[in-house]
């Protein structure tokens, strides 16, 4: 059993939110909001796909090779390019259950690369715990973990971005063309101020998005103290057989937010879902 590291300052603890918001993604620190408005065409497409069009942000991010690209931050959690949004369709109609996207991965091996320059020792240890949790399930894919300053030929790069906004501790995206999403971001608060269990939970959650898992409570986000529906995100919100209806697994790693006292371990239904999919 891993031991939880408590913050030593009660004053600091009293300032922390009970719940920590879900996550986002990007690279090497440039995350610049652009002044241009989001086009009506793109907003209409998001509405067609049952995204929430409110608060969509147009942003420029810098990749590890130094190139820049424009992405759209949707519902404070998922980043996609205009091309990715415009080519999406709702396959099979809007679903009323849970909890995966239509897009899954088709690889037997995934390499996760942790940023050896920016991740704290606690975050590195937690990333190892999260990867071990996936591998212990004996899924159809195995995750290999290494640490480097760049993603290189890895599949998912885990690094730091301190401009995630909206209370998010981390961010990621969904898979496409059988490949996992290639970035996971956490912010410096999570990197330096959260325990290994909290980071284990956060990183397993974000990798879950990368391989196609949706939020367990997508229809209410009640784990965040909210009452809002994320919609289909245009990538599907498909019920996984053997799991309960949306929002009924309070222990799920894939709930939109997590309590400070998380143990970072899969719930029973998380394991059922992953073993069904992979």
WOHUWO-V867892 format. One record per helix or strand. SS is the DSSP state (H for helix, E for strand). FROM is the first residue (numbers start at 1). LEN is the number of residues. If there is no record, write none. Layout:
# WOHUWO-V867892
ss: <SS | SS>
from: <FROM | FROM>
len: <LEN | LEN>
This chain:
# WOHUWO-V867892
ss: <H | E | E | E | H | E | E | E | H | E | E | H | E | E | E | E | E | E | E | H | H | E | H | E | E | H>
from: <10 | 19 | 24 | 31 | 40 | 57 | 68 | 78 | 82 | 100 | 109 | 121 | 142 | 156 | 168 | 170 | 176 | 179 | 183 | 188 | 196 | 213 | 222 | 238 | 258 | 268>
len: <6 | 3 | 1 | 3 | 9 | 6 | 7 | 3 | 5 | 1 | 7 | 15 | 7 | 5 | 1 | 3 | 1 | 1 | 4 | 6 | 15 | 1 | 3 | 1 | 2 | 10>
